[in-house]
Amino acid sequence: MLLGLVGGYFLNYFIIGTCETDMLRFVKVIHPMSYVYSILITIGFTIIVNIVTYFALKKIDMIESLKSIE
């Protein structure tokens, strides 16, 4: 997560700098709460995906799936 936050900061700085023209400027500041929101959203989606896949994998008989030719 820390690597992603640092990489995202520099990626944001690069993209915003690339999009700027002489007549249009963007603010290159990321507020600290944006980092908190991104961490919470990432953790939330990770938990949801893990719960869904856990129950989906629980229904599969692993012994029978190993015997399958496919």
Secondary structure, DSSP 8 states (H G I E B T S, - for coil): -HHHHHHHHHHHHHHHHHH--SS--------HHHHHHHHHHHHHHHHHHHHHHHHHHHTS-HHHHHH---
